[in-house]
Structures are given as structure tokens and as C-alpha cells.
């Protein structure tokens, strides 16, 4: 997995986690399009790239690339959850399985008859 693919997975995890949190606190009656990342910035510490910082209306998150750890905080800087590499993948996969909006793309099936090809 490339760094850009991993970053997309981490973003997706943060957005899905916030959606799940908003659904629990509002009773699932939220009419908005869901949470959005308002700002995203590069995290540099001691002149080295460390990861990314995401800010949304209700939460903020920091992804440390070397440890592959996502820490999610509320607006009062109270740590809400810490997800490590496997937990990020598991959470995104679990939520994707339960999300009725995500549709599986049908795969073409093998034809029982041979395929004719031009010479």
C-alpha cells in the first residue's frame, strides 16, 4: 500500500468514526451529509515529517505515520480513541460492510463457452 493509499484509508477511518459518534449521540436523526474534514495539515516535528493533522467541526485527529496510529480528540482536547494499524483497517472494513450506501461492483463471470478471438 502506498503512502497516499494509506492516507486515504486513515481519512476514511476518521470520517467514519465521526459518523458513528454523531449517530450515537444524536440518535441517528442527523439530516446533514455527515462530518467533513475542514482542514488537513502536515505534521512536522524536529524538521521531520511525522504525519497528518485533521480538523473537523466536532473532533480533531492526529495520524502518526511511523507508528501508523490515529489519535482522535474532541474539541476540548480530551482523547476519545486511539487506533493502531490493524484497528484502522478493521474499523474501516467493519463499517464498510455495514454501510448500505456502499455497493459491491459485480464481477464478470466466466463464460461457459469459449471466447472467439480474431486472428
N, C-alpha and C positions, 0 to 999 in steps of 0.2 A: 504494500500500500504506500503510495506516495504521500509526501507531507500535505499536499493540497487535498488529497482524498481524506486523510485523517482529520484535517482541519474541518472539512465539510461534515464529517461524522460527529465531531465534537460540537460544532454549531447546532447540528440537528438534535443532539442529545440535550443541550441546554434549552432549546426551544420546546422540545417535547416534555422535558421535566417541568418547565414553567407552565405549559398547557395542563399537565396533570395536576400541578399545585393549584392553579386557578380553578380548575374543575372541582377539586375537593373543597376549596374554601367558598366558592360561590354556589355550590350545589349543582354545577353543570349548566346553569342558566345564563351563561355568558354569550351575548349575541355578537361580540366582536370577532374579527378574523383570527384571533389568537395573539399570543405575545409576539413581539418583534424585537430584534436586536437594534437598539438605537445607535450605539457606537461600538466600534471594534478597534482596538489599538494593539500595536506590537509591544510586547513586554521585554524591556532590556534592563539587565541588572549587571553592574560592573562591566559595562561595554560588551556584554554577551547577550545574544538573543535567547530568551528564556521561554517564551510562549506568547499567548494572546490574552487580552482582557476584553470581556464583553459587558456591555451595559444595556439593560432594558428598563422599562418603567418601574417594575417591581423588584427586580433582582439584578445582581451582577455576578459575573463568574470570571475565574482565572484558570487558564489551562497552562500547565507547566509541561512543555514539550518533552523534556528529557525524562521526567518521571511518568509522563503520559497520565497526568492526574488532573481532574477537573474539580475545582472547589467552587461551590455556589453559595453566595451570601444574599441576605435580604438587604433592604435599603438602610437598615440600622447597623450594618456590618456584622450581623450575627451569622455565623456559619450554619448553613442549612444542611448541606450534604457534601460528602467527598466521594468521588467516583474514580476508581483506578481503571486501567486499560481494559481489562476484561469486563468490568462492570459497565463501562461506557457502551461497549459493543452489545452486551446482554440487554441493557436498558433500551437501546435504540431498536434492537431486534424484537424485544418483547412488545414494545409499544407499537411497532410497525405491524406485528401480527394481529394486534387488537384494533388497529385503526381501520374503520370501514372505508375511509376515503382512498386508501392506497389499494390499487388494483393490480393483480398479477397480470403480466403480459403473457398471453397464450403463446406457447412454443409450437412451431410447425411440427406435425407428426410425420414420421417416416411413412412414405407411400408403400403399399404392399406390392405394387407393380414396379418394374424397373423404370428408370427415367431415361428417356431417349435424348441423346445429345447429338448436336450437329457435328459433322466431321470437320 
